[in-house]
Amino acid sequence: MKNINLLLAVMFTLILSCAVLPVQTMAKSPQSATQTQLTGKININSADTTTLSQLPGIGPKTAAKITAYRTEHGQFKSLADLTQVKGIGDKKLAKITPLLEKI
């Protein structure tokens, strides 16, 4: 009788943990969090560093470089001007352009 109760307890624990695991995994996914935060296109001339760092391949340091460049040189006249910011090349620009408002 003790063996049956133990077996049932182990099976119940396994079933319960399998049901909870996918929910916890989805909640910790940084990519899905970023995708839900970016609901519209970003205006590169008015976005703050927090918003800019949500772009793929743009972390907090690069976002700070974008805002610093904008402060020093004025608004971007085209999206291609982003390549003047250290850390943004043609590949990264191509990746983020669909997420940016046209200038």
N, C-alpha and C positions, 0 to 999 in steps of 0.2 A: 504494500500500500504506500509506503514512504517513497519507493522508487517511482511509482506512477505519479504521485504528487510532485516530486522533483522534476520528472520529465515534463509534466504539464507546465510547471513554472518556467522551465527553460524554454520550452516552445513558445509560450506566451511572450516572454521577454524578447525572443528573437523576432517574432512577428511584429511586435510593437516597435522595436528598434529599426526594422526594415521600413516600416511605414513612415517613421519620423525622419530618417536619414536624407531622403531626397529633398524634403522641405528645407532642412538646414543647409544643404549644399547649395540650393538655389539662392538662399538668402545671403550667402557669403560671396557670391559671384560678383567681382568688381565690374566685369564687362556688362552684365545685365543692368547694374545700377547706373552705369554711365549712359546706356542706351535709353533708359527711362527718363533720365534728367534732361537729355537733349531732345526737347519736343519740337523746337522750331529751328530755323537757321539763325546763326550768330552773326551779328554785325561786328566786324573786326575793329571798327573805329570807336565803338562805344562799350564793348564787352570788358568786364573786369577780369582779373587774373583767375578768379575761381571759375568763371564761366569758360574762359579760354583753356584752362587745364583739363576740361572735360573732353576736349577734342582728342581724337586718337593720335598718339605720338607726341602730344603736347603735355608736358608735365608742368608742375608749378614753376620751375626755373625758366623754362622756355616761355611760359605765359608771362612771367615777369619781364623777360627780355622784350616781348612784343609790346607790352604797355610802356616800358621805358623808351623803346624806339619811337613809339607814337608820341610820347611826351616831348622827346628831343627833336623829332623831325616833323611833327604834325600828323594829320590824318593820312592814312594810306590812300593813294589815288587809284590803285588797282590791287587786286588780290596778288598779282605777280610781285608787287613790292614787298610782300612778306619774305621773299627770298633774301632780302637785305638784312633780315634778322638772323644772327648767328644761331645755327641749329636747325634752320628751316631751309631745306633744299627743294629741288624740283619734285622728288618723290613724295616728300612729306606734304608739300603744297597740293599735289594731285590727290592725295588721300583725304585732305581736309576740305578742299574746295567745294565738294557737294554739300557740306554742312555750313557753309558760309553764305551770307547774303551777298548778292552782286553789288559792286560799287559803281 
